[in-house]
Amino acid sequence: MRKHPLEEVNKSILHVAFLPFGDIKDVKTPLDQATQKHHSFRFATFLEREDAAAAMDNMDGEELYDRVLTVNYALPEKIKGGEQGWAAQPIWADADTYKLDAKH
């Protein structure tokens, strides 16, 4: 199996791959600030919790661009410079959205 460069798995590809499970509010492909290359993880934020769960159930362990996906709910973002270390907020961006973390 030939692994495609991570840069090939862009927002559009991720959006199309997860769209069958429901409406997507946002897709993020974070950059490593030191290398300016994409991290090995991506985020898809769904409008409905059930859609996020369906995407997780169906896409975890599947292949995308010759890479096996690990799909799960995203952890809260770290608070930069804070004592708490993790945000004291739910894993979704707001009360109406649910975020998945797709690693490959």
C-alpha angles and dihedrals in degrees: 000000000000114000114220118223112269090240088069090065095074132164094274094052092047091047092052092046094053100033095090089069097057148293114329120212097190144352121206131192104187122211125224102239093213098051100023088225126122118268116241090254134075133190129223116187115203127200093222128050092218091055092052090050091049091050091049093048093048104036103040106107094011124123126248118178090348093306125113110234126224105200122187142135112293121247118238115274117260117255108238112232094355128128094227095066095205130052115259092224136095121276091255124080094242139346093284102048137066124203128212126197113217113193125184 
